[in-house]
Amino acid sequence: MADDVFKALADPTRRRILDELTDRNGQTLFEICGRLVAKHGLGLSRQAVSQHLAVLETAGLLVTRREGRYKFHDLNTDPLEHIVTRWLGPKTSKAPQTPQTPQTPESTP
């Protein structure tokens, strides 16, 4: 599954789509295409954007829901959280330890 996430994130267009879903979740294909043109100057066809969305969905980075004849796309950050905890481990509240400097006789009062 992590391989799918990295493959999905490797493409700058897919990263821009994720950025747009971060700005406003629950967009239709039409809305995503419009935002990519307006904000990024990307004049991709709806079919091309749809293929990018399919890769993101396969990686688990977005989920879709249907309401009537509309299909909405929602960001899912769970795969990213899994990767982060894999390498960074769980967050702890411990402050990082710094090595103490040994005192020399000249530095003592």
Contacts in CASP RR format, 6 or more apart in sequence:
PFRMAT RR
TARGET T0000
AUTHOR 0000-0000-0000
METHOD contacts of the structure
MODEL  1
MADDVFKALADPTRRRILDELTDRNGQTLFEICGRLVAKHGLGLSRQAVS
QHLAVLETAGLLVTRREGRYKFHDLNTDPLEHIVTRWLGPKTSKAPQTPQ
TPQTPESTP
1 59 0 8 1.000
1 60 0 8 1.000
1 79 0 8 1.000
1 82 0 8 1.000
2 79 0 8 1.000
2 82 0 8 1.000
2 83 0 8 1.000
2 86 0 8 1.000
4 58 0 8 1.000
4 59 0 8 1.000
4 60 0 8 1.000
5 59 0 8 1.000
5 60 0 8 1.000
5 61 0 8 1.000
5 79 0 8 1.000
5 80 0 8 1.000
5 83 0 8 1.000
7 55 0 8 1.000
7 59 0 8 1.000
8 14 0 8 1.000
8 55 0 8 1.000
8 56 0 8 1.000
8 58 0 8 1.000
8 59 0 8 1.000
8 61 0 8 1.000
9 15 0 8 1.000
9 18 0 8 1.000
9 59 0 8 1.000
9 61 0 8 1.000
11 52 0 8 1.000
11 55 0 8 1.000
13 36 0 8 1.000
13 42 0 8 1.000
13 44 0 8 1.000
13 52 0 8 1.000
14 52 0 8 1.000
14 55 0 8 1.000
14 56 0 8 1.000
16 36 0 8 1.000
16 40 0 8 1.000
16 42 0 8 1.000
17 32 0 8 1.000
17 36 0 8 1.000
17 49 0 8 1.000
17 52 0 8 1.000
17 53 0 8 1.000
17 56 0 8 1.000
18 56 0 8 1.000
18 61 0 8 1.000
18 62 0 8 1.000
18 75 0 8 1.000
20 27 0 8 1.000
20 32 0 8 1.000
20 35 0 8 1.000
20 36 0 8 1.000
20 39 0 8 1.000
21 27 0 8 1.000
21 32 0 8 1.000
21 62 0 8 1.000
21 73 0 8 1.000
21 74 0 8 1.000
21 75 0 8 1.000
22 75 0 8 1.000
23 35 0 8 1.000
25 74 0 8 1.000
25 75 0 8 1.000
26 72 0 8 1.000
26 73 0 8 1.000
26 74 0 8 1.000
27 35 0 8 1.000
27 72 0 8 1.000
27 73 0 8 1.000
28 70 0 8 1.000
28 71 0 8 1.000
28 72 0 8 1.000
28 73 0 8 1.000
29 46 0 8 1.000
29 49 0 8 1.000
29 50 0 8 1.000
29 53 0 8 1.000
29 71 0 8 1.000
29 73 0 8 1.000
30 46 0 8 1.000
32 49 0 8 1.000
32 53 0 8 1.000
32 73 0 8 1.000
33 43 0 8 1.000
33 44 0 8 1.000
33 46 0 8 1.000
33 49 0 8 1.000
36 42 0 8 1.000
36 43 0 8 1.000
36 44 0 8 1.000
36 49 0 8 1.000
37 43 0 8 1.000
44 52 0 8 1.000
53 62 0 8 1.000
53 73 0 8 1.000
56 62 0 8 1.000
57 63 0 8 1.000
57 64 0 8 1.000
59 79 0 8 1.000
60 76 0 8 1.000
60 78 0 8 1.000
60 79 0 8 1.000
61 75 0 8 1.000
61 76 0 8 1.000
61 77 0 8 1.000
61 79 0 8 1.000
61 80 0 8 1.000
62 73 0 8 1.000
62 74 0 8 1.000
62 75 0 8 1.000
62 76 0 8 1.000
63 73 0 8 1.000
63 74 0 8 1.000
63 76 0 8 1.000
64 71 0 8 1.000
64 72 0 8 1.000
64 73 0 8 1.000
64 74 0 8 1.000
65 71 0 8 1.000
65 72 0 8 1.000
65 74 0 8 1.000
66 72 0 8 1.000
END
